[in-house]
Amino acid sequence: MVVSFALLCLLSAVLAWIDIRHGIIPDWLNLTIAGLGLSKAVIIGGAPAGLEAACEGAAIGATFWLLRRLYFTFREVQGLGLGDVKFLAAAGIWSGVAGLPVLVLVAALTALACAGVMQLAGRQLTGQSSISFGPFLAIGLLFTSAVQQYGSCC
């Protein structure tokens, strides 16, 4: 499944570039990543694996949508964009629920490292500062997928 991982890398790079440049993750890109993940699951494990991957992706997307709403309810500020939520649903098809903690941890740590570098470079970050999270989610997905495919974790 080297081809599917290579395509995921390419799509993740496009996603990161668009999110950094425009602050959005297009639906067509999320759907393409989801479709590729479903295709991979069906090719490897048949229709039951595809259905399981789809259900896990939907559950992950619904969970993060709920977390997004709760955060907005309490803070009255969007903490996670809807494109990020949709991307997490697509990423969930690839990683499954088992890989989600690693994906989110890697994304959060790389985002924190980036914020630290930005501050060291003299940029002021406040509670109202906005950083596109899609690129970090993409890094988390690629790391998790690589480890799941070629390593021994998640």
Secondary structure, DSSP 8 states (H G I E B T S, - for coil): -HHHHHHHHHHHHHHHHHHHHHS---HHHHHHHHHHHHHHHHHHHHHHHHHHHHHHHHHHHHHHHHHHHHHHHHHSS-SS-HHHHHHHHHHHHHHHHHHHHHHHHHHHHHHHHHHHHHHHTT----TT-----HHHHHHHHHHHHHHHHHSS--
